[in-house]
Each structure stands twice: as C-alpha cells, then as structure tokens.
Amino acid sequence: MMTTDFTEDTIAAISTPPGEGGVGIVRLSGVHAVEIAARLFVSSKGKDIRKIRQRVFHGHVHDGDGNILDEVLLHIMRAPHSYTAEDVVEINAHGGMAPLRAILEAALAHGARLAQPGEFTRRAFVNGRMDLSRAEAVIDLVQAQTRAALHAANTVAGGALSRALYELRDLLADALAHVEAAVDFPEEDLPELVNEALLERLRNAHKRMTDLIRNADAGILYREGVSLAIVGKPNVGKSSLFNALLRDARAIVSAQPGTTRDRLEETITLEGIPARLIDTAGMRSAADEVEAIGVERAKNAAQQAGMILFVVDASAPFSQEDVALAEYLARLAVPVTLVRNKMDLMDGMDKMDAGDILAVKWAAACEVSAITGAGLHELEHTLAALLLGDASRTAEEPMLSRLHQKDSIRRAATALERLFDNIDASPEFLAVDLREALQAVGEITGETTPEDVLDRIFASFCIGK
Ligand code: GDP
C-alpha cells in the first residue's frame, strides 16, 4: 500500500512516449501538484506560480543543487478544470529521455509519487470526471489502429455510450421503485404491478440492450482486430495473395520491431477492421523434419486465427492433398473462406470441377487472381461482412468495445427476459431481476464495478495516461 505522508496525494509520470521528440511532458496531479512544481521550477520573470492565477509560465527546472535541468513551459490546470479534476501541472520540456527523467526524479524528490499505469485516468474516473466506459474509450482512442476504430472510440469518449447507459439505468431504477413500492401491499390489494406502459418501457430497454450486444462484436473487432491465416498447399499462390492484399488494403505500419522483408505477418485494414494477415507455410504431408515444423506452425496459426483463407489453385485439378486439407480445415472451429486463386488462367476455359471441395460448406467462397488483382475487393468485402455479421457497420451508434461490457449487458438482458417470463410473479421476484439488471448496467459505467475489475482495467493503461 501507499505511504501516508504527503506523497500519497500527488502523482507524477512522464506522459509522452519514450524516445526522442520535439516536446515531452511530465505530468503531476494532486493537491500538492502546484507546490511541488514551485519547488523545482524557477520562472524566468520571477513569478511565484503558487500565487499568480496564470496558466502558463516560462522558466527552468532545477535540481536540488541549483543546476538547470531543462528550459520548460509550465502549464497549470486548477481543480476541477483538469483531466483528473485535481490540480494538474504539465511540464513541457524537451522531448528526450534524459531531461524528462531528470525532471520526473526532481518531482519525486520533492514529494510526488510515481503514478501507476492508468492512474491519471483512474483519478478522473474516481473524481467523477468521466465514467468507466469513457475512461476505457480513452485507451481505445490511444490504441486505435484504424480510422473506424478511432471514430468508434471518439463516439464513446464523447459520452454517447454513457448517455445510453444512464438512460437504461434510470429506466430500470424507475421500474424497481415501482415494484418495490408494491412489496408492502397485502396480497389481496396488490395493484397491477407491471402495467402496460411500464412493460413497454422495459421492452424498449431490452431492445436497446440487444442492439448493444449485437454491435459489440463490431466494437470489439474494430478495437482488437482479427487474425487471418492464409493456408493452402504449396504453389497455390498464398504468398502472392498475401502481397496482393497488402498492396490493396493499404498495410498499417507494423508495430513489431525487427520485421524484415521475409516477414510472414502484416496488419492491413479491412474496411476499418485491423486484420493481421498471416502467411503460413504450405500445408501438405511433410517430407522432412524442417518442413514438418513449418506445417505444424501453419496448423497452429490456422487453429488460432479468427478466420482462415483456404487458397486453392483454380486452374489445376484438385488433388487428394487438397481434399485432405479441406477436410482438416472444415473440422476446425474457425470459419473458413475458400479462395480460388489464379482465375486469370481460366479465361475462356471451363471452370474446373471443384467436386469434393465445393461440397464442403465454407463460410464464403471467392474467386481471385493474386497476379492481376481481380476479385480482391470482393474478397475483402466478403471477409469484412463475414466478420461483422449483422453488427452495425457504421460507428455512428455508440458501441461496446470490450468483452466484459458485452458480458454485463447480456446479463442485464437475461435478467429482463426472466422478468418478462414471470411477469405475474410476486413483487419480490421482479425486484430481484430488476436489481440484477441495474447492477449489470452499472458495471459498465463503473457505478457497481468491483474494485479488482477496476484494477485490471486500469492496469492495461500505460504509465502517464
Ligand atoms: P505459395 O507457395 O502458395 O505461397 O505460392 P506463391 O505465391 O509462391 O505462388 C506460386 C506460383 O504461382 C508463383 O509462380 C506465382 O507467380 C504464381 N501465382 C500466384 N498467384 C497467381 C495468380 O493469381 N495467377 C497466376 N497466373 N499465377 C499466380
């Protein structure tokens, strides 16, 4: 646990990413933020930042021995008009690790405590500056990989989801009050508990919950992305398709360090969905050990993928190998899209009889040419549509973007379904269902989220956020 002296109240961290940059920011938040800043900062005009209600100061940060650490701009935001709703001081220094670390150390030496991951945002949440769903959208915003993901995060960060959830909460709370009022009535005088108007509103709430559940899959997809494994026997054009999709779908700069020209994994955007494209080794009964390892890896990649692209050569007859592979893939729990490649070789020719392979019920089937690019747009569109299912494709409505949120809202919807099924039950029973629904909705806004879940959520933020 934290110590109980004055360090407890004021946290500090470097809020800009590590590395060199034009500017870097050390952020302080808490009741002593301005006091601590005053101890390490000397204004170039000799101003006392504790006394003057000015927001931005120019000057230098010194260490305890009077040595200048950096020339800075100091930005003061007084409570409650700051990100955390506490006094916040942002020290804008030169963006190198040495000056930033030195300034941070000076702040710590003067009584601040190093912030934990996500602690600034957690304070904003605890101080009522934003609810949990908005706090989580802040991290979605920072981590967004595509424009669609950014748009979805901005919609939620702007409070659209919170408003929808608070409406649900108020509606459920009204219904609960209504039902609880009836608990004390003697059996024979019991008024009609759930009248038609109330029931209508609850049905409406349930409908909104199911909409949120349906669109959550899109929200989760935009945020987390999906992995697509390209599998098929050697020489069917897997690598060619991989490269063609990269060119076509505009590759996102890979965040992984050390990727070289022979990389087998790249991230592309599929109509706004970040998709990790994995080019696996050719799959066939392995002739030697090295190849066997490659085939094993390919199988693993296929099993763990969100979707498999099963590439076959449409211009060649199907072999036993294709059929065996098809049977293997069809047994996996992962949806498979059949991609018939090399269609350019088929011009003017009859389509090859795909026989056994087409008899398998694939999630979708597409015809492409990795060489000419024909059919690639359709393939991308088919994949995006399959991934999104009947979830909304527009990010206009606020979307849940995390599994725990979807889980909570599903529990709320289930509680209401129980209530609908037992509408004639005694008020105590109806109250139990309504309370459960309220509790579940509150887990998303943060009103009823258990402390350990909050810990986990904020721990996934970075330090300084
Ligand atoms: P992989 O072993 O499955 O990765 O297959 P490659 O991508 O290395 O392709 C094998 C051969 O098929 C290469 O000579 C490619 O140029 C060729 N190829 C791949 N896709 C097409 C296509 O759509 N049309 C034609 N005509 N040739 C293709």
Boltz pocket constraint, residues with backbone or C-beta under 6 A from the ligand:
constraints:
  - pocket:
      binder: B
      contacts: [[A, 232], [A, 233], [A, 234], [A, 235], [A, 236], [A, 237], [A, 238], [A, 239], [A, 240], [A, 241], [A, 282], [A, 341], [A, 342], [A, 343], [A, 344], [A, 345], [A, 368], [A, 369], [A, 370], [A, 371], [A, 372]]
      max_distance: 6.0
